[in-house]
Amino acid sequence: MSTNTVNAAIEIADETDFPVMLIASRRQVDCKQIKRGYVNNWSTEEFVKYVQSKSKKNNVIIARDHGGPWQNTVEVMKKYNLKDAMKSALDSFYIDIDSGFDILHLDPSINIYGQVSGDEILDRLLELYSACEDYAFKTKKVIEYEIGTEEQMTYFNDKTEYVKLLNQVLNACKSNKWKLPLFVVTQVGTKVIEMQNIGILNQNNNEKVFSYVSELAQECLNHNFFMKVHNTDYLKHEALRLFPKYKISAANVAPEFGVCETKSLINFLEKYNLPQFINEFLNISYNSNKWEKWLMPNSTLTNRDKAIIAGHYVFSTDEFLILKDKIQKQIKNVNLDDYLKNKVKDCILTYLKLFRVNNTLEEELICTR
């Protein structure tokens, strides 16, 4: 979500000897030839070099999040057709492989020209899979894969359709002698809106709800895959503690960390009685309009809350960097980036502590294939 978040994750991976994934969407980080992302204006190549230079124990797993056609804003703005969008997605994946990414999330679910069927999505998925496997083989790179779609759901994957997908992917991998995917993104009732999770997992985080999650996880393991859940931001701690028990092997969190850093910035400025800088930051963030996609219908959020939601999108803009420089000159005895980084670390560590209850997660992550 930001340079400070990346640094926080790297430090935690080194300090805890625990593998932490940095998952970059194509909107956040992409290759130079297509369009850099909004996080520190990094290209794919620069992002990987930065992480590798900072990581001391090689515990950081670099992953592509939601790679696929129309996942970069250029492809949407220029209204690429399917052929061109798929080519652009593959060009991005090839740079990922060359640069040293460890995991590629193949997600061809977006289609800017209308809805597509499950069979069409599967065809596109297998086309991406085949091309990436061929390229990895030619370049002698070791790549893992994550499959699954973009949508957030308040409820669960249908078990019948879920097992059908697992079988289709397993059969395709076996017949083509492809590496099996490491992770399958599974919808278990997580959906982030505004600054809350409105999915069923947050409403009914009890044994009955998780029993169905357990069935999906077991189906995943039966096919020699591991379950990964996206959009786990803002889940109640009692729900998160159950992830290891019910064989959820990995979880994605993002906007919560961005909001954490944004709120910490505002708290910092309040502590030092700098209201003029708070207002300047809130205006920059609000005027970005990046909060729009996160709102509920008929939202009652204040403009301040909307600005907080959008804060991380502007951290790399010239406007904010100028503001941050002014703040740092005003407060010389505290390094602002270190302060923000440590606040994000606290937030990440909360998840780590919850997921390592009874030390079961480590066992689940051991791949026995």
Phi, psi and omega in degrees: 000338182192168176299320180295323177294317178299313179297321178298315181295318180297314180297319179296317179300320179288317186286329184257352188054036180243134182289124178242132178267133168258115188249106184261119171286166180288339175284335180275315181215129175212172187288158184301322187289344179256288175185124177300158180267184184275352180272105177058018182055028181287140162275166177305312183298317181291322180299311181296316179299321180297311182298315181295326180287332182270329185284125183268330186246007177060036179263000181269126178261121182264120187232144172272128179256129177052055173277138180160181182293143179062023177266353173252139186300332179300316183294330178281312183298321181271002176053054178302145170283175185301315182300313182290324179293321178293320178297317179297318178299318180291321175303319178295315179298319181298320176294322175305311182296314179299323188280339178115020173297149181262324184227138175244125174269113180268109184225092180264030188280339179284137174215114187282355181254020178120173182292148175236157183284164176300324179294322178293319178298318179298317179301317180292321178300313183291329176294316177296317180302311182300314182294319180292320178297317179298316183291319179297321179295316182294324183266001178058043179252146177263117183233138171256161184234148171236134178238155180143164193256175190281326194294149169261141181231140177283344181241206187254162164300142171291128187298320181297313179294325180296312180294324177300314179297315180301317180295318181298316180292317179299315180295320179296319180295318181292316183291330180261358181060041176271157171296139177291147176296144177284314184238145169241120178291126185237131178276114182238022177089053175231127180210120182265122175226135183053238179239048180206164176250116186261007181289164183297333181295333179269344181268327185226054185283078180227179185298325182296315179296316183288343177295325177287321175303317181299322178297316179295318179297320180293322176299319178299312180295326178299332179266005179073029174246170175242143180279137175231135181247131175264166172061046180266010176302144172064015175289149177295149183299324181294333175284315182298324180298337183274351182304310180297318182302322183259024168065031169276115192272340180203154181218142178259134173225137177216289188304330179299322179289324176295318178293322177302313181294320180295313179296323179295322176299313180296318178298321178300314182291327176293319180302321182263014174054058181238063184298330181295325178286325176300311181298321180295317179295314181299324178292317178301313183293312182299317183290348176289337182063015181287352179280345191301318185288347184266357189275146169288156171300139180058039182300145177251014181297144175284164176299327178297315179295321178298319178295323179295319178299323186268358188308313186293340179289340185253001184300336182256005180283156179300320181302313182289321181297323176294317178297316181297323177296321178295320178297314183295325177291330179284322181247092188271344185270356179228132175279115186299316181296321177297319179300311182293319179301316181292328175294319177293321177303317179301320181292316179295318182297331176301315178296317181300317180296319180292321182284340183263011176304130180064010177056028182276334183298319182301320179295318181294332184277354179283114183278124185256010183292000000 
